[in-house]
Amino acid sequence: MSFMTCGVNIIFGAVSSVAVTAYGVYYKIQQFVFFAAFGLNNALIPIVAFNHGKKDKERMNDGIKYGVVY
């Protein structure tokens, strides 16, 4: 990912410095959203897995449902 970002910055640098700045802002916002989604995923996996081990299908479905909603 960092090599791609470096390449995009080189391409945008040939266009203008404003394009590099706009891409940087976009990239930071994108990473903020992705990291929140990854954190939710890492919190949801144990909840669903433990309830799957308990064979508690209702709580497993609730965990998936609330994870998708959030």
FENKA-V961260 format. One record per helix or strand of 3 or more residues. SS is the DSSP state (H for helix, E for strand). FROM is the first residue (numbers start at 1). TO is the last residue. If there is no record, write none. Layout:
SS:FROM:TO
SS:FROM:TO
This chain:
H:2:15
H:17:53
H:57:69
